[in-house]
């Protein structure tokens, strides 16, 4: 699988969808700030690590896929749910790389230069994310689609 960017998709996004993402991300950040103020920065940081844009993005991915199917005359909504699920899977795998970034910063920043620490954390994030991607791709190549994605055929 080749990773690529398709900027033509931006034309299909409506202004209120950007607003929804902005509001959802801001609301999650405010909640994390309130929790940090009340329970301390470590506890609040756990919530700040939540991908603020993901909930709005997942719902919009599902909506757009369902609209594409509807416009093509296909009434099924399973494609939208599957697309949102794949987006969630990618976010979960990406969170592992982000956790490695946070771990490196947490352990090295008190002792090392901030620029060097961030550079090493970036390298850890890229390395772990690349490793996870390669392992996931190899698993898929060896064993095929996961059992949850297999479609059972009626008799």
N, C-alpha and C positions, 0 to 999 in steps of 0.2 A: 504494500500500500504506500502510495506517495502522499506526503503531507503537502498541501497547497492552500493558498488563500484565494478566495473568490469574492472580490469586492463588489461584484454586480448584485450580490444579495442585498447590499445596503439600500438599493433602490426600492426594494419591496417592504422595507420597514417603515411603519407609520410613525409620525411624531409622538403620538401618545405612548407608543411602545418604548421609545427612548425615555420618555418621562416616567413610565412605570419602572424601568430599570433604575433610573436615578433615584426615585423615591424609595424603592425597596432597598437599594444599597445604602442610602442615607439613613433609613429607619433602622436597619441592622447595625450600622455603625453607632447610632445614638444609643441603642439598647446596650451595646457592648461598652460604651462610655459610662452609662449609668451603672452597669454592673461593676465596672472597674472602680468607680468612685465609691460604691457601697461595700464591695467585697475585696477590693485590692486589685492591683494591676495584673497579677498572674492569672487570677480567675477571669477578669475582664478580657485579657489577651486571648484566652481560649475561645471566647465568643467573637472577638475581632478577627480571628483566623478563619471564621466561617466565610466562605466565598459569597460576599454580599450580593453579587449580581446573579448567582446561580438560580435562585428560586424564580426570579422573573424570566430569566433566559429559558429555563426548562419549560415553563408554561407557554412561552412564545414559540419555542421550537415545535411543541405539540400542535399549537394553533395553526402555524404556517403549514405544517405537513398535512393537517386535516383539510385546510383550505385548498391545497394543491390537489388532493384526492377528490374533494367535492367538485372543484372546477373541471376535473377530468371525468366527472360523472360516476365516481366510485364512492359509495356512501360509507365505507368502512372507516373507523377511527383508530384501528389497531396500528397503522403505520405511524401516526402521530405519537402514540404512547411508546412505541418501540424506538422512535427517534429520540424522544425525551429520555428514555432509559439508557440509550447509548451515550447521550450527552452526560447523564449522571455517572455512568461508568467511567467515562473519561475524566470527569471532575474528581471522582474518588481516587483514581490512579494518579492524577496530577497532584492531589493533596499529599500523597506520599513524598513526592519530590519537594513540595513546599515544607513539609514537616522536617525534612533533612536540612533545608535552608535555615529554618528557625532553630534547629538544634545546633548547627554550626555557629550561628550568630550568638545564641545563648551561652555556649561554652567558651567561645574565643573572644568575644567583644570586651569582657572585663579585663583581659590580659593583653590584647593585641590592638594595633592600629585599626580604626574603623574601616578605612578603605581596603586594607588587606583582608580584614575579616569578611567584608561584603563580597570581595572578589572570590575568596575561598567558598563562601556560602553559595554564591552564584554557580561556581564550578560543581559543588555538591548537588545543587538542584538540577543542573543540566545533566550531570552524570547519572544520577539516580533516575531521573525521568526517562533518559535514553535507555537505561538498563531495563526499566519496567516496560517500556514500549517494545524493546527487542524480545524480552521474555514472553510478553503477551502475544506478540506476533508469532513467535516460535511455537507457543502452545497451540495457537489457532491453526498453524500450518500442520502440526503433528496430529492433533486430535479433532480438528474440524470445529464447527460452531459448538458453543456450549449447549448443554442439554436444555437450558431454559429457552433457547432460541430455536430449537428444533420444532418443526411443525409436525404433529402426528396426523397421519392420513386416516380418514375413516375407512372401514372395511367395505 
